[in-house]
Amino acid sequence: MKKNLNSGQLMWQRAIKAIPGGNGLLSKRPDRYAPDIWPSYFSKSSGVEVIDLDGNKFIDMAQMGIGSAILGYSNPELINAITEMLKDGVNCTLNAPEEVLLAEKLLDLNPFAGGVRFARSGGEAMAIAIRMARAHSGRDKVIFSGYHGWCDWYLATNLNKNDGLSEHLIPGLDTKGVPAGLINTAIPFTYNDIENFETTIKNNPDAGVICLEGARYDFPSKEFLEAVSQLAKKYNMVIVSDEITSGWRMTDGGVYKINGFNPDIVVYAKAMGGGFAISAIVGTEEVMNTSQDTFMSSTMWTERVGFTAALTTINILTREKVWEHLIDMGDRIGKGWLKLSEKHGIDISVTDFKPLITMKFGYKERNQALATLFIQEMLQRGYLAATSVYLSYAHNKKIIDEYLIAVDECFEILSHSIANNTEMELLDSRVRSDSFNRITP
Ligand SMILES: Cc1ncc(COP(=O)(O)O)c(C=O)c1O
């Protein structure tokens, strides 16, 4: 039975006329999924259920608020805490005490740290972290691996080499508007590749900052992290660990904790607020002291909702050890995918990082069409699906086992299309894309 997805599509057509690019986040654009049939907009969300503009109900086995809704949508304890707080006021001439409480909580959970600053989004927090790290090292150049947001310091990579960021999550990022003077200030290296990292440092001994993700698809090896620590020490470089995606999903804080890694700055965002906007830059006493010498100030960094949301979310995460549940559920999905792929003779690989479990098809230039077909068929069965799943506390075994029954049916369709080369014929939509593309009405 085909769902009526018209209202979401129509709203997206209005969006791309009024908002360049259609919205403020690449990962919520329909062209990332199945562009012509994706419901695109929600009217309500609760637990793992999402209601679109036409009243259709879907189970979210995709992005869960792009990783922000770690407790599930509209967690009652979180909503209650926010609702109670709203009655007492949100923004005031005086400071919100929750800012202090949250800073103290983060210092407790990150014993290496001597100070915390707050912002709202991840990219913004990374820009703050890089400013601090540059100020502390006294050097401009950053060597990095991974995705770190939209800001100039990061996009400057592509001033050197148009496709410098292609290996780091998002290909096709243009440098229009990024000052040409930033050329050669952000140099990428390959994650988990000691040789590549050492060569990058050797070629850029004047760098002052090393920036990397806590984990993305795979975990960093112990040897790689040792190499990072050793060379950072040798060259007196500041290490920034970006835990915006990995944070709170493996431990009561960052993945750096299980790796025995000692960064100078750790950045959290996304999941820390349970879906509300809050990010934190947590640093050593030395680095944070420098932050007093560089001007960073913004009205909405002191607003109360984010602090209350993070305090409540962290309380639930640590009380319930939510990350253990996320790892368990991710493992169940990963094993389920592999079993079903064997059953249907489909070539997939599944990555290590279970709380954001990801499968990759092994069909090269056909991968995107196959992924689109998978998303299309899962939509027909009532699922928002993708090739990765951000697990939340609201996912459970029953939901996952039912999801895997739908995956079984979809893999059968995929298996036929792989054998007969028919995926393009079966699609009711254009093929999805991972790139940043210009969207035209
Ligand atoms: C590792 C990492 N860093 C930075 C960001 C940017 O965060 P935001 O989208 O909140 O600006 C993201 C977002 O996906 C991320 O995954």
The ligand as an SDF file (V2000), in Angstrom:
LIG
                    3D

 16 16  0  0  0  0  0  0  0  0999 V2000
   31.6450   15.1220   14.7160 C   0  0  0  0  0  0  0  0  0  0  0  0
   30.8040   16.3100   14.4070 C   0  0  0  0  0  0  0  0  0  0  0  0
   31.3180   17.5300   14.5950 N   0  0  0  0  0  0  0  0  0  0  0  0
   30.5890   18.6480   14.3550 C   0  0  0  0  0  0  0  0  0  0  0  0
   29.2970   18.5720   13.8990 C   0  0  0  0  0  0  0  0  0  0  0  0
   28.4950   19.8110   13.6610 C   0  0  0  0  0  0  0  0  0  0  0  0
   27.4930   19.8940   14.6070 O   0  0  0  0  0  0  0  0  0  0  0  0
   26.1770   20.7610   14.3090 P   0  0  0  0  0  0  0  0  0  0  0  0
   25.4580   20.1150   13.1880 O   0  0  0  0  0  0  0  0  0  0  0  0
   25.4100   20.7340   15.5950 O   0  0  0  0  0  0  0  0  0  0  0  0
   26.6530   22.1560   13.9790 O   0  0  0  0  0  0  0  0  0  0  0  0
   28.7300   17.3080   13.6660 C   0  0  0  0  0  0  0  0  0  0  0  0
   27.3720   17.1750   13.1300 C   0  0  0  0  0  0  0  0  0  0  0  0
   26.9700   16.1790   12.5950 O   0  0  0  0  0  0  0  0  0  0  0  0
   29.5060   16.1560   13.9170 C   0  0  0  0  0  0  0  0  0  0  0  0
   29.0190   14.9240   13.6990 O   0  0  0  0  0  0  0  0  0  0  0  0
  1  2  1  0
  2  3  1  0
  2 15  2  0
  3  4  2  0
  4  5  1  0
  5  6  1  0
  5 12  2  0
  6  7  1  0
  7  8  1  0
  8  9  2  0
  8 10  1  0
  8 11  1  0
 12 13  1  0
 12 15  1  0
 13 14  2  0
 15 16  1  0
M  END
$$$$
